[in-house]
Amino acid sequence: MRYSQLKLYEKGKLITNLRLQVAYELIPKLVINGKAERAIKYVADFVYYDTVNKCEVVEDVKGFKDRVYLLKYRLMKLIHNIDIKET
């Protein structure tokens, strides 16, 4: 449903450059005790440019905020200085 809304906003030129499932690296891949560990990423549901407020928006559609999401939410602010818009 949110995707349909954003497509209408894009058509009306309220937003541009709508992208889906955009990944942000939070912790790079590491070797710990000889074992390779994958990078930890946050994947945003939507990223777009808000032409009204003249800023890029990283948006996540949330039903339930589990502990992993809350940690990644804080890491996005700390590492990338990005506030996630929750809808």
N, C-alpha and C positions, 0 to 999 in steps of 0.2 A: 504494500500500500504506500509506504514512504517513497519507494522508487518512483511510483507513478506520479506522486506529488512533485518530486524533484524534476522529473521529465517535463512536467507542465511549467515549472519555474524556469527551466532551461529554455523552453520554447518561448516563454514570455520575456526572456533575457534578464530575469532577476538573478540567475546564476549562470555560470559558464564552466566549461571544462569539467563536467561531471564524470567522476571515475569511481569504479566499484572495487572493493576488496584490495585496498592499497596497503602494502606491508611497510612497517617501520621497524627497523632493527633496534632492539633495546639492549641486548647483551650479545656481543659477537661470539662466534663459535670459539670454543676453548678446548685445550687438552688439560684434563685434570687427572692426576695420578696415572698418566699414560693412556687415559681413555678420552677419545674425541667426543665432545659434547656439542650438539647442534646450537646454532644461534637461537636466541629467544626473540620473537617478534610480536608486535601488536598488529593486527589486521583490521583496518577501519572499514566499516560498511560502505561509507561514502566519503569522498573528498571532492570539493568543488570550490569555485571562486564565487563569492557573494558580491555581485556588482553594486548592490545598494550600500553595503557597509565597507566595500573595498578591502576584503580580506579573504584569505583561504580558510575554509571550514573543514574540519575533520569531524565526522559524525558517526555515531554508533547508535543503532536501534537496540534498546535494552528492554528485556522483560524482567530479568533477574540479574542482579549484580553479585556474582560470586567473588570469592577471595582473589582468584587469579586475575579477574578483570580489574578489581580495585587496585591491585598491585601494579598492573600494566598502566592503568589510568594515571597513577602517580608517577611512574617512570616516564611516561610520555611528556609530562610537564617538566620533570627534572632534566631529562636528556635532550629533548627536542623543543622545550618551551612551548608545547602545544596543549591547549585546553580542548578536551574532547567535548563536543556538543552531544548530549544524550537526548534521544527522542523516543 
